Amino acid sequence: MTTPTWDQPGGPLPSDEFLAASGAIMANIEQVIEGKSATVRLALAVLLAEGHLLIEDVPGVGKTKLAKALARSIDCSVRRIQFTPDLLPSDVTGVSVYNQETRDFEFKPGAVFANLVVGDEINRASPKTQSALLECMEERQVTVDGTTYELQAPFMVIATQNPIEMEGTYPLPEAQRDRFTARIAMGYPDPRAEMAMLNGHGAHDPLNDLRSVADAALVRRLIATARDVHAAEAVQQYAIALVTATREAPEIRLGASPRCTLQLIRTAKAVAALEGRDYVLPDDLQTLAVPVLAHRIIPTADAQLNRRTTDAIVAEIVHRLPLPHDRSRSPYDTRSTGGPVGQYESRGR
């Protein structure tokens, strides 16, 4: 097997080209989403980690707009699904239809056959319809009538849901939540960002003017670059310790799965690449712990009665768990040695 070069499709990009391409995507999204740079960066990191994103927040804060802005920034196939109680699994995956001319069944692909699938209000569909996403999100394939169809890369599901208005909704089961790499909340904008939104969105929606700045081939190369980021053994052990702590915490009834450990490392690699590093810091795992772990765990009844949120429980675990002792700089770091690079800089607590 030969190692792919930068010139071959799917090969990793040089650092400067990676930062230029990823920066262009983030800047494009921020033309629509005001004052949410950290949220935009995390959404892009999930894409580069080959994961799926769940955006959960109150109505009107830009959940769907963020998903559509990310989709429009990439020149690839995009499909939007409005989840409703009468939506059928075949509407998502596709259906085999009998063709009278050929006297045979032919497959009509559903909305999931796209590079980016935007699922709006995913918890309004029935559990049967929600389960139609399980195979495609994990295995990047769809099986209909015994035939398996591969999905194109990149493939990402960006789903939104409203945690406040619960009438007519079906909570996502554990298996569905576990397939989402990260859960983020948009939050309310600060006054300055809201004023910029009034000036920029008042008479015209900037989403209509958004043009793509990348294509599917470039995204595949960005993903390959993120894969090549080094995660030292001490960092991997710290990730395992974080996930294991959720399984042993007395306030948690169901802890995070091994899939969570894998996605935590993958997302940390993407975050490190977006920050211009070719190695993962323990601080990356600390930053990602709440968005990657919190939606996967189930608190005990006592914790729920005490109004303990999963975000607060995971944040307490991160605060309590000691950092790796071996925090020497990764030998894979090829940057100049100027500045405080002898040790990883620890995050203040």
Backbone hydrogen bonds, N-H to C=O, Kabsch-Sander energy under -0.5 kcal/mol:
donor,donor_aa,acceptor,acceptor_aa,energy
8,Q,5,T,-1.0
11,G,8,Q,-2.2
13,L,221,R,-0.6
18,F,14,P,-2.6
19,L,15,S,-2.6
20,A,16,D,-1.9
21,A,17,E,-2.4
22,S,18,F,-2.8
23,G,19,L,-2.2
24,A,20,A,-1.7
25,I,21,A,-1.7
26,M,22,S,-2.3
27,A,23,G,-2.6
28,N,24,A,-1.9
29,I,25,I,-2.1
30,E,26,M,-2.2
31,Q,28,N,-0.9
32,V,29,I,-1.9
33,I,29,I,-2.3
34,E,32,V,-0.7
36,K,33,I,-0.5
40,V,36,K,-2.4
41,R,37,S,-2.5
42,L,38,A,-2.1
43,A,39,T,-2.2
44,L,40,V,-2.2
45,A,41,R,-2.2
46,V,42,L,-2.1
47,L,43,A,-1.6
48,L,44,L,-2.3
49,A,45,A,-1.5
50,E,47,L,-1.4
51,G,46,V,-2.6
53,L,157,V,-2.1
54,L,182,A,-2.4
55,I,53,L,-0.5
55,I,159,A,-3.4
56,E,54,L,-0.7
56,E,184,I,-2.6
57,D,55,I,-0.5
57,D,161,Q,-1.5
61,V,58,V,-0.8
66,L,62,G,-2.0
67,A,63,K,-1.8
68,K,64,T,-2.6
69,A,65,K,-2.4
70,L,66,L,-2.3
71,A,67,A,-2.0
72,R,68,K,-2.6
73,S,69,A,-1.3
74,I,71,A,-1.1
75,D,214,A,-4.4
76,C,74,I,-2.1
79,R,116,L,-2.2
81,I,118,V,-3.2
83,F,81,I,-0.9
83,F,120,D,-2.1
87,L,84,T,-1.8
91,D,88,L,-1.0
92,V,88,L,-0.7
92,V,89,P,-1.0
93,T,89,P,-2.5
94,G,90,S,-1.4
95,V,108,K,-1.8
97,V,95,V,-0.5
97,V,106,E,-3.1
99,N,104,D,-3.0
100,Q,98,Y,-0.7
103,R,99,N,-1.6
104,D,99,N,-1.2
106,E,97,V,-3.1
108,K,95,V,-2.9
110,G,93,T,-1.4
111,A,91,D,-1.5
112,V,92,V,-2.4
113,F,110,G,-1.5
114,A,112,V,-2.1
115,N,77,S,-0.9
116,L,77,S,-2.1
117,V,156,M,-2.8
118,V,79,R,-2.8
118,V,116,L,-0.6
119,G,117,V,-0.7
119,G,158,I,-2.4
120,D,81,I,-2.7
120,D,118,V,-0.7
122,I,119,G,-0.5
122,I,160,T,-2.5
124,R,121,E,-1.9
125,A,122,I,-1.2
130,Q,126,S,-2.5
131,S,127,P,-2.1
132,A,129,T,-1.2
133,L,130,Q,-1.8
134,L,131,S,-1.1
135,E,131,S,-0.5
137,M,133,L,-2.3
138,E,134,L,-1.6
139,E,135,E,-2.9
140,R,136,C,-1.1
141,Q,135,E,-0.5
142,V,149,Y,-2.5
144,V,142,V,-0.5
144,V,147,T,-2.6
147,T,144,V,-1.8
149,Y,142,V,-3.4
151,L,140,R,-2.2
156,M,115,N,-2.2
158,I,117,V,-2.9
158,I,156,M,-0.5
159,A,53,L,-2.7
159,A,157,V,-0.6
160,T,119,G,-2.4
161,Q,55,I,-1.9
166,M,164,I,-1.2
169,T,166,M,-1.4
170,Y,123,N,-3.9
177,R,173,P,-2.4
178,D,174,E,-2.4
179,R,175,A,-0.6
179,R,176,Q,-0.8
180,F,177,R,-1.3
181,T,52,H,-1.3
181,T,179,R,-0.6
182,A,52,H,-1.4
183,R,291,P,-2.6
184,I,54,L,-2.3
194,E,190,D,-2.6
195,M,191,P,-2.2
196,A,192,R,-2.2
197,M,193,A,-1.9
198,L,194,E,-2.0
199,N,195,M,-2.1
200,G,196,A,-2.3
201,H,197,M,-3.0
202,G,198,L,-1.1
208,N,205,D,-1.6
209,D,206,P,-0.9
210,L,207,L,-0.8
213,V,73,S,-2.6
214,A,73,S,-0.9
216,A,75,D,-0.9
219,V,215,D,-2.3
220,R,216,A,-2.2
221,R,217,A,-1.5
222,L,218,L,-2.3
223,I,219,V,-2.5
224,A,220,R,-2.0
225,T,221,R,-2.0
226,A,222,L,-2.1
227,R,223,I,-2.0
228,D,224,A,-1.1
229,V,226,A,-1.2
230,H,278,D,-2.3
232,A,230,H,-0.5
236,Q,232,A,-2.3
237,Q,233,E,-2.5
238,Y,234,A,-1.7
239,A,235,V,-2.1
240,I,236,Q,-2.2
241,A,237,Q,-2.3
242,L,238,Y,-2.2
243,V,239,A,-2.1
244,T,240,I,-2.8
245,A,241,A,-2.0
246,T,242,L,-1.0
246,T,243,V,-0.6
247,R,243,V,-0.8
247,R,244,T,-0.7
248,E,244,T,-1.0
249,A,245,A,-1.2
252,I,249,A,-1.5
253,R,298,I,-3.1
254,L,298,I,-1.6
260,C,257,S,-0.8
261,T,257,S,-1.1
262,L,258,P,-1.9
263,Q,259,R,-2.4
264,L,260,C,-2.4
265,I,261,T,-1.9
266,R,262,L,-2.3
267,T,263,Q,-2.4
268,A,264,L,-2.0
269,K,265,I,-2.1
270,A,266,R,-1.8
271,V,267,T,-2.5
272,A,268,A,-2.5
273,A,269,K,-2.3
274,L,270,A,-2.2
275,E,271,V,-1.3
276,G,273,A,-1.6
277,R,272,A,-2.8
280,V,230,H,-2.1
284,D,281,L,-0.9
285,L,281,L,-1.0
286,Q,282,P,-1.8
287,T,283,D,-2.4
288,L,284,D,-1.8
289,A,285,L,-1.1
290,V,286,Q,-0.5
292,V,288,L,-2.2
293,L,289,A,-2.6
294,A,289,A,-0.6
294,A,290,V,-1.8
296,R,293,L,-1.8
297,I,293,L,-0.7
297,I,294,A,-0.6
298,I,254,L,-1.9
300,T,251,E,-2.5
304,Q,300,T,-2.0
305,L,301,A,-2.3
306,N,302,D,-1.9
307,R,304,Q,-1.5
308,R,303,A,-2.9
309,T,307,R,-0.7
313,I,309,T,-1.9
314,V,310,T,-2.5
315,A,311,D,-2.4
316,E,312,A,-1.9
317,I,313,I,-1.9
318,V,314,V,-2.4
319,H,315,A,-2.0
320,R,316,E,-2.1
321,L,317,I,-2.5
327,R,325,H,-1.3
329,R,342,G,-0.9
333,D,330,S,-1.7
334,T,332,Y,-0.6
341,V,339,G,-2.0
344,Y,327,R,-1.9
346,S,344,Y,-0.5
